[in-house]
Amino acid sequence: MTVLKVALLHPLLTVACGDDANVLALAHRAHERGLDVDAVVVHGSEPVPTADIYLLGGSGQTGVRALAEQLTESDVFSDQVDAGAVVLAVDAGMDALGRGMVDERGQILAPGLSVLGFTSARGPLQDASVVTMPVPDLGLPAMSGWVQHRVALRPDPDTDPFVELEVGHSDRGRHDGVHSGRIIGTRLHGPILGRNPEVADLLLAWATARNVADWEQLPEGPQERARDARVAEDRAAAPRVSVKKKRLPA
């Protein structure tokens, strides 16, 4: 059985949002795929280990600087990312991978790791459930999540978003997060892998050098049914946009 090393990095440096449950969700999905997970949680001054998949999470900007500083104490994380390690970075974890938090003049207040091409700035409050558009190329259906932040991403022109939103707004307006190579940065909590196991499939496919489209279709479980029900609820509750009909000439 293939064993994947998964590392959850410094979850106590940011405000807890349940994203540590992504480890459990990923391990469960891996088992269903005939894979085994060796998971480790890194705290305090513990060294960052080599891993196939890194998970970063949390919320709140106060922890972004501490998380970035902790990850730069050694070259292991950056070296592993350069070598193709898979990364899921949620909210504050994603901000730590950018170039840093900036003020209204664009001056960096708290530097990040510069792994991803964006800066983060203070933005309007986003606090609501969201529904994403499907991303067929990544094997992702319409997904459910919730966002709660005051951050606006300022991406480089060639920095792709992770997903487009059907319902709600996030750090890039009607788009959310960043996708670059084998790195996903997103604001979607839930936890995202618990609500949307297809994202776990994507991470596992990348970590095992497979095409996600080649995964065997697993039977629908309670996670998918709960997610699909929430997607339907959020769609039904979304504000309707009225469209004025054009009057045809007589």
C-alpha positions as CSV (number, residue, x, y, z in Angstrom):
1,M,0.0,0.0,0.0
2,T,1.3,3.4,-0.9
3,V,2.0,5.6,2.1
4,L,1.8,9.3,1.8
5,K,3.4,11.7,4.4
6,V,1.0,14.5,5.3
7,A,2.1,17.4,7.5
8,L,-0.3,19.9,9.1
9,L,1.9,23.0,9.8
10,H,1.6,25.2,13.0
11,P,-2.2,25.2,13.4
12,L,-2.0,27.0,16.7
13,L,-0.4,30.1,15.2
14,T,-3.7,31.2,13.7
15,V,-7.3,31.4,14.8
16,A,-8.6,27.8,14.7
17,C,-11.4,27.3,12.1
18,G,-11.6,23.5,12.1
19,D,-9.2,23.2,9.3
20,D,-7.2,20.6,11.2
21,A,-10.0,18.3,10.3
22,N,-8.7,18.4,6.8
23,V,-6.1,15.9,7.9
24,L,-8.8,13.4,9.0
25,A,-10.8,13.9,5.8
26,L,-7.7,13.4,3.6
27,A,-6.7,10.3,5.5
28,H,-10.3,8.9,5.1
29,R,-10.4,9.6,1.4
30,A,-6.9,8.1,1.0
31,H,-8.0,4.9,2.7
32,E,-11.0,4.6,0.3
33,R,-8.5,5.0,-2.6
34,G,-6.3,2.2,-1.2
35,L,-3.7,4.6,0.1
36,D,-2.3,5.0,3.6
37,V,-1.5,8.3,5.3
38,D,1.3,9.0,7.8
39,A,0.1,12.3,9.3
40,V,2.2,14.6,11.6
41,V,1.2,17.9,13.2
42,V,4.0,20.4,13.6
43,H,3.9,22.8,16.6
44,G,6.1,25.5,18.1
45,S,9.8,25.0,17.3
46,E,9.4,21.5,15.9
47,P,11.2,21.2,12.5
48,V,9.2,21.1,9.3
49,P,9.4,17.6,8.0
50,T,9.6,16.4,4.4
51,A,6.2,15.5,3.2
52,D,4.1,14.7,0.1
53,I,1.3,16.9,1.2
54,Y,1.3,20.0,3.4
55,L,-1.8,21.5,5.0
56,L,-1.9,25.0,6.3
57,G,-5.1,26.6,7.7
58,G,-6.6,29.0,10.2
59,S,-7.9,32.5,10.1
60,G,-7.0,35.9,11.3
61,Q,-4.2,38.1,10.1
62,T,-2.3,38.3,13.4
63,G,-1.0,34.8,12.8
64,V,0.1,35.2,9.2
65,R,3.4,36.9,10.1
66,A,4.2,34.2,12.8
67,L,3.3,31.4,10.4
68,A,5.5,32.8,7.6
69,E,8.4,33.4,10.0
70,Q,8.2,29.8,11.4
71,L,8.2,28.3,7.9
72,T,11.3,30.3,6.9
73,E,13.4,29.1,9.8
74,S,14.5,26.3,7.6
75,D,14.6,25.6,3.8
76,V,12.7,22.4,4.1
77,F,9.2,23.7,3.2
78,S,10.3,25.9,0.3
79,D,12.6,23.1,-1.0
80,Q,9.8,20.5,-0.9
81,V,7.4,22.9,-2.7
82,D,10.1,23.5,-5.4
83,A,10.4,19.8,-5.7
84,G,6.7,19.4,-6.3
85,A,5.1,18.8,-2.9
86,V,1.3,19.3,-2.8
87,V,0.0,22.2,-0.7
88,L,-3.5,23.1,0.5
89,A,-3.4,26.5,2.2
90,V,-6.6,27.8,3.7
91,D,-7.2,31.5,4.6
92,A,-4.4,32.7,6.8
93,G,-2.3,29.8,5.6
94,M,-2.7,31.1,2.0
95,D,-1.8,34.7,3.0
96,A,1.5,33.3,4.5
97,L,2.4,32.0,1.1
98,G,2.0,35.3,-0.7
99,R,4.4,38.2,-0.8
100,G,2.8,39.7,2.3
101,M,0.2,42.0,3.8
102,V,0.3,45.5,2.3
103,D,-1.1,48.9,3.4
104,E,-3.2,51.2,1.2
105,R,0.0,52.4,-0.6
106,G,1.0,48.9,-1.4
107,Q,3.9,48.8,1.1
108,I,4.5,45.4,2.7
109,L,3.6,45.4,6.4
110,A,4.2,41.7,7.1
111,P,6.2,39.7,4.6
112,G,5.1,36.3,3.4
113,L,7.1,33.4,1.9
114,S,6.6,34.7,-1.8
115,V,5.6,31.2,-2.9
116,L,2.5,32.5,-4.7
117,G,2.2,35.6,-6.8
118,F,-0.1,38.0,-4.8
119,T,-0.2,40.4,-2.0
120,S,-3.0,40.6,0.6
121,A,-4.7,43.9,1.6
122,R,-7.6,44.8,3.9
123,G,-10.9,44.4,2.1
124,P,-14.6,44.4,2.8
125,L,-16.0,41.9,5.3
126,Q,-17.1,38.7,3.6
127,D,-19.0,36.5,6.0
128,A,-21.4,34.0,4.3
129,S,-21.8,30.6,2.6
130,V,-20.5,30.3,-0.9
131,V,-21.2,27.9,-3.8
132,T,-18.5,27.4,-6.4
133,M,-18.8,26.8,-10.1
134,P,-17.7,23.3,-11.2
135,V,-14.1,23.0,-12.5
136,P,-14.1,20.0,-14.8
137,D,-10.4,20.2,-15.5
138,L,-9.7,19.6,-11.8
139,G,-12.5,17.1,-11.3
140,L,-14.4,19.4,-9.0
141,P,-18.2,19.7,-8.9
142,A,-20.1,22.7,-7.5
143,M,-18.7,22.9,-4.0
144,S,-19.9,24.3,-0.7
145,G,-18.0,26.4,1.8
146,W,-18.1,29.4,4.0
147,V,-15.9,32.5,4.1
148,Q,-15.2,35.0,6.9
149,H,-12.5,37.5,6.3
150,R,-11.6,41.1,5.5
151,V,-8.9,40.4,2.9
152,A,-8.7,41.3,-0.7
153,L,-6.1,39.5,-2.8
154,R,-4.0,41.6,-5.2
155,P,-2.9,38.9,-7.7
156,D,-0.2,39.1,-10.3
157,P,-1.7,39.1,-13.9
158,D,-0.7,35.5,-14.4
159,T,-2.0,34.2,-11.0
160,D,-5.0,32.0,-11.6
161,P,-7.9,31.9,-9.1
162,F,-8.8,28.6,-7.5
163,V,-12.5,28.7,-8.3
164,E,-15.2,31.0,-9.6
165,L,-18.2,31.5,-7.3
166,E,-21.8,31.0,-8.3
167,V,-23.1,32.2,-5.0
168,G,-21.4,34.7,-2.7
169,H,-18.1,36.7,-2.9
170,S,-14.6,36.1,-1.6
171,D,-11.1,37.6,-1.8
172,R,-11.2,38.2,-5.5
173,G,-14.8,39.3,-5.9
174,R,-16.7,36.5,-7.7
175,H,-13.5,34.4,-7.6
176,D,-11.7,32.7,-4.7
177,G,-8.1,32.0,-3.9
178,V,-5.2,30.9,-6.0
179,H,-4.2,27.8,-8.0
180,S,-0.6,27.4,-9.1
181,G,0.9,24.0,-10.1
182,R,0.2,21.7,-7.2
183,I,-0.7,24.5,-4.8
184,I,-4.2,25.5,-3.8
185,G,-4.9,28.6,-1.8
186,T,-8.5,29.3,-0.8
187,R,-10.7,31.0,1.8
188,L,-13.2,28.1,1.9
189,H,-13.6,26.7,5.3
190,G,-15.9,23.9,6.3
191,P,-13.4,22.2,6.5
192,I,-13.1,22.2,2.7
193,L,-12.0,18.5,2.5
194,G,-14.7,17.3,4.8
195,R,-17.4,19.1,2.8
196,N,-15.9,18.4,-0.6
197,P,-14.0,15.1,-0.9
198,E,-13.3,15.7,-4.5
199,V,-10.6,18.3,-3.5
200,A,-9.0,15.5,-1.4
201,D,-9.1,13.3,-4.5
202,L,-7.3,16.1,-6.4
203,L,-4.5,16.4,-3.8
204,L,-4.1,12.6,-3.6
205,A,-3.9,12.4,-7.4
206,W,-1.2,15.1,-7.5
207,A,0.8,13.4,-4.7
208,T,0.8,10.0,-6.5
209,A,1.4,11.4,-10.0
210,R,-2.0,10.4,-11.3
211,N,-4.6,12.1,-13.4
212,V,-7.6,12.9,-11.2
213,A,-9.8,11.9,-14.2
214,D,-8.5,8.4,-13.9
215,W,-9.8,7.9,-10.3
216,E,-12.5,5.2,-10.0
217,Q,-15.8,6.8,-9.2
218,L,-16.5,6.1,-5.5
219,P,-20.1,5.5,-4.2
220,E,-21.7,8.7,-3.0
221,G,-21.3,9.0,0.7
222,P,-22.8,11.2,3.5
223,Q,-20.3,14.0,2.8
224,E,-21.4,14.4,-0.8
225,R,-25.1,14.2,0.1
226,A,-24.7,16.8,2.8
227,R,-22.7,19.0,0.5
228,D,-25.2,18.7,-2.3
229,A,-28.1,19.6,0.0
230,R,-26.2,22.7,1.3
231,V,-25.5,23.8,-2.3
232,A,-29.2,23.5,-3.1
233,E,-30.1,25.5,0.1
234,D,-27.6,28.3,-0.7
235,R,-28.7,28.5,-4.3
236,A,-32.3,28.8,-3.2
237,A,-31.4,31.5,-0.6
238,A,-29.2,33.5,-3.0
239,P,-30.5,37.0,-4.0
240,R,-32.3,37.0,-7.3
241,V,-31.1,39.4,-10.0
242,S,-34.0,41.0,-11.8
243,V,-33.6,41.4,-15.5
244,K,-35.7,43.9,-17.4
245,K,-37.1,42.6,-20.6
246,K,-36.6,44.6,-23.7
247,R,-39.7,45.9,-25.3
248,L,-39.9,44.7,-28.9
249,P,-40.6,47.4,-31.5
250,A,-44.2,47.4,-32.7
